[in-house]
C-alpha cells in the first residue's frame, strides 16, 4: 500500500506538464471530526461528541478540461473524538467512562472538481462541487482517560489519566499511560464530498475556500482493541471505528504559467527523412 501511495505522488508531480494549467500554494484550515462504531450495539451504549482539530500543508490544482480541475494536497491533520458512556456518572459509577483522544495523520485527498460561474449583483465568482478519495497515514495520538478505576485507585488531580497511543507493543509491557494497539490499520481510505468558492484577488492568484465532508471507509483496526495500562485493563476500546467529519480549508494558489510556456511549441517532427 505504501508503494502505491508513493506511485501516486510520483505520477502527479512528474506528469504535471500534461495539464494546461497548474496552481500551487499553501493550504490550512479547521476540522470538526468524530468516529463511528462498526458495531451498531455500541452506538446505544456510548455517546461520541465531535472535537475540533486543524490541518496544514501544500496544495496543487491541475486543470483537466475547461471547467474541471483535479485538486490534491499533502497535509498534516488532527482528528479525534470525545466519548462517554450513556447514563453512567464517571465519578461514582464503576461503569462510567470519559475518553478523549486526538489522532495525528498525514493525508492526501484527491478531489475531481467541477467549477460553475455565479453572480451577485455586478460581482462574478466561481463555485465548485467535487468528489474523490482520501488516503490517510495514521501517525499516532494521545488524550485522557477517566473511569471508575481512576477514581478508586487515584486521588487529587489524577482522576484523569493522560494516555498515549502505542502501535505494535506487547500489552503485557504497557505502562499506565499507554493505550496499545497491536495491529493498527495505519493506512486508511475515505471518500470526500466537497463544495467551494474561488476568488481571484490578483492576476495569476487564486484563493479557494472549500468545505469538505469526509466519510471514512477503513477501520482503525480490525484485529486489535485499544488496551490500556496494567491498572485499567478492565476496559479496552474497540478499534472497529471509522473517522468522519467536516473540514473547512483556505488555499492560496499561484498559477505556474504552464499554458503560456506551451504556446508556440509544436509537436510536429520537422526533421528531414533520411
Helices and strands as residue ranges (DSSP letters): H 2-14, G 16-18, E 22-37, H 40-45, E 46-49, E 51-63, E 68-85, E 97-120, E 123-147, H 148-153, G 156-159, E 161-167, G 171-173, E 178-181, E 187-199, E 205-216, E 226-228, G 230-232, E 236-237, E 241-255, H 258-262
